Amino acid sequence: MVGSNNRLSLKVSEIFFSVQGESSRAGLPTVFVRLTGCPLRCVWCDTEYAFTGGQSMTLNRILEEVGTFKTRLVCVTGGEPLAQKNCLLLLTALCDSAYEVSLETSGAIDIAIVDPRVSRVVDLKAPGSGESGKNRWQNLELLTPHDELKFVIKDRTDYEWARNTIVENRLDTVCPVLFSPVQGAIEPRMLAEWILADRLPVRFQLQLHKLLWGNIRGK
């Protein structure tokens, strides 16, 4: 296995240690492995630097660096991490090393073959992203209580689209559902009030890392 890991590589944008800013794990110290590349171009994307560049790293080298932070929580993110086929091997290797692993994915790529030990946080793209046409709706049938579904909301149109998607598919009965406002596009309080007015069974969240450090890369 070790020799195999030395032959397999991925393009990595960055590996860093921070608090998880989103999901049900918000606030927990976490190692982030951000992979390079993404087939989507959401208009509000805040990690455009991960579209290109980065460095090639073997699986063993990634595991060694992750291990230096002495924590069991690891989040593999991007870009779109599943755009690299070896991401699947990385996820399995992390699970085999006894890490608690989450994957942040756009939902535009099939999640069926992701290691079942991984918590898949699927970001279903609302119309305001400019990429809703790339949603892979079959992914919704694959979600389990171990996973989470995320909606990034830009405006009222996005909110109503997300609300209707949840209600029509009873998604709140499948897994936790997360609503996040697009930074600078909508007042967070307004989104919270819409959720309360509709008694929508979702978790409102702000990006905790941005509240703490702003838009600093690696935080």
C-alpha positions in Angstrom: 0.0 0.0 0.0 2.8 2.4 0.9 4.5 1.8 -2.4 1.3 2.3 -4.3 0.6 5.6 -2.5 4.0 6.8 -3.6 3.1 6.3 -7.2 -0.3 8.0 -7.0 -0.5 11.8 -7.0 -3.0 14.6 -6.9 -2.7 18.3 -7.7 -3.1 20.1 -4.4 -3.8 23.8 -4.0 -3.2 23.9 -0.3 -3.3 22.0 3.0 -4.0 24.0 6.1 -5.3 23.8 9.7 -8.3 25.9 10.7 -11.7 25.7 12.3 -14.4 24.3 10.2 -16.5 27.3 9.1 -19.6 25.4 7.8 -21.7 22.3 8.2 -22.7 20.5 11.4 -18.9 20.4 12.2 -18.6 24.2 12.3 -16.2 25.4 15.0 -14.2 22.2 15.2 -10.4 22.2 14.5 -10.0 20.6 11.0 -7.3 19.9 8.5 -8.3 21.0 5.0 -7.0 19.5 1.8 -7.9 21.7 -1.0 -7.5 20.1 -4.4 -6.9 22.0 -7.6 -9.4 22.2 -10.5 -13.2 22.8 -10.9 -15.4 22.3 -14.0 -17.9 24.9 -12.6 -17.7 28.7 -12.6 -20.1 29.9 -10.0 -20.5 33.7 -10.1 -19.9 34.1 -6.3 -17.0 31.6 -6.0 -14.6 32.6 -3.3 -11.8 30.1 -4.2 -11.1 30.9 -7.8 -7.4 30.6 -7.0 -7.9 26.8 -6.8 -9.0 26.5 -10.4 -5.5 26.2 -11.6 -1.9 25.9 -10.2 -1.1 24.0 -7.0 1.5 21.3 -6.7 1.6 17.6 -7.5 1.7 15.5 -4.3 1.7 11.8 -3.7 -0.9 10.2 -1.4 1.8 9.4 1.1 3.1 13.0 1.1 -0.5 14.3 1.7 -1.1 11.8 4.5 2.2 12.8 6.1 1.4 16.5 6.0 -2.1 16.0 7.3 -0.7 14.0 10.2 1.5 16.9 11.4 -1.6 18.7 12.6 -2.6 16.1 15.2 -6.3 16.2 14.7 -8.7 13.5 13.5 -11.0 15.7 11.4 -10.1 16.2 7.7 -12.1 18.0 5.1 -11.3 17.4 1.4 -12.5 20.4 -0.6 -11.7 22.4 -3.8 -12.5 23.7 -6.4 -14.3 20.5 -7.1 -12.2 17.7 -5.5 -14.0 14.9 -7.4 -12.8 16.4 -10.7 -9.6 14.5 -9.9 -10.1 10.8 -10.1 -7.5 10.0 -7.5 -9.5 12.0 -5.0 -11.5 8.8 -4.4 -8.2 7.0 -3.4 -7.3 9.9 -1.1 -10.6 9.7 0.7 -10.3 6.0 1.2 -6.7 6.4 2.4 -7.7 9.0 4.9 -10.5 6.8 6.2 -8.1 3.8 6.5 -5.9 6.0 8.6 -8.8 6.5 11.1 -9.6 10.1 10.2 -13.1 11.4 10.3 -13.5 12.6 6.7 -15.9 15.0 5.1 -16.0 15.9 1.4 -17.2 19.2 0.0 -18.5 18.6 -3.5 -20.6 20.6 -5.9 -23.0 17.8 -6.6 -22.3 18.1 -10.4 -20.3 14.8 -10.2 -21.5 11.3 -9.3 -21.0 10.7 -5.6 -22.0 7.0 -5.7 -18.5 5.7 -5.7 -17.2 7.9 -2.8 -16.1 5.7 0.2 -19.3 5.3 2.4 -17.3 6.2 5.5 -17.0 9.8 4.1 -19.6 12.4 5.0 -20.5 14.0 1.7 -21.5 17.7 1.9 -23.2 18.3 -1.4 -23.6 21.9 -2.6 -26.7 21.9 -4.9 -26.3 25.0 -7.1 -29.1 27.5 -7.1 -30.0 29.6 -10.2 -28.0 32.6 -8.9 -24.8 30.6 -9.1 -25.1 30.5 -12.9 -24.4 26.8 -12.7 -27.7 25.2 -11.7 -27.9 23.4 -15.1 -25.0 21.2 -14.0 -26.7 19.8 -10.9 -26.7 16.0 -11.0 -30.1 15.3 -9.6 -29.5 11.6 -9.3 -27.2 12.5 -6.3 -30.2 13.3 -4.2 -31.2 9.7 -4.2 -27.8 8.7 -2.9 -27.8 10.9 0.2 -28.0 9.3 3.7 -28.3 10.7 7.2 -24.4 10.6 7.2 -24.3 13.3 4.5 -25.4 16.9 4.3 -27.0 19.1 1.6 -26.0 22.7 1.2 -27.6 25.6 -0.6 -25.8 28.9 -1.1 -28.4 31.6 -1.4 -27.9 34.8 -3.4 -31.3 36.3 -3.5 -35.0 35.7 -3.0 -35.3 33.7 -6.2 -32.5 31.3 -5.0 -34.3 31.0 -1.6 -37.6 30.1 -3.2 -36.0 27.6 -5.5 -34.1 25.9 -2.7 -37.2 25.9 -0.4 -39.3 24.3 -3.2 -36.6 21.7 -3.9 -36.5 20.7 -0.3 -40.3 20.5 0.2 -41.0 18.7 -3.1 -38.3 16.1 -2.4 -38.7 16.0 1.4 -35.0 16.4 1.6 -35.1 17.4 5.3 -36.1 13.8 6.1 -33.0 12.5 4.3 -30.1 14.4 5.8 -29.3 17.8 7.4 -29.9 20.7 5.1 -27.8 23.9 5.2 -28.6 27.4 4.0 -25.8 30.0 3.5 -26.0 33.6 2.3 -23.7 34.7 -0.5 -21.3 37.1 1.2 -22.0 40.7 0.1 -25.0 39.8 -2.0 -27.7 39.3 0.6 -28.1 40.5 4.2 -27.7 37.3 6.4 -30.5 38.5 8.7 -32.9 38.6 5.8 -32.2 35.0 4.9 -32.7 34.0 8.5 -36.1 35.8 8.6 -37.2 34.0 5.4 -36.3 30.6 7.0 -38.2 31.5 10.2 -41.3 32.8 8.3 -41.6 29.6 6.3 -40.8 27.4 9.3 -38.2 25.7 7.0 -36.4 22.8 8.7 -32.9 23.8 7.7 -29.7 25.0 9.5 -28.9 28.6 8.8 -25.1 29.1 8.7 -22.6 31.8 8.2 -19.0 31.1 7.2 -17.4 31.2 10.6 -13.8 31.3 9.2 -14.7 34.5 7.3 -16.1 36.1 10.4 -12.9 35.3 12.3 -10.3 36.1 9.6 -12.0 37.6 6.6 -11.2 36.3 3.1 -7.6 35.3 4.0 -6.4 32.3 2.1 -5.6 29.3 4.2 -8.1 30.1 7.0 
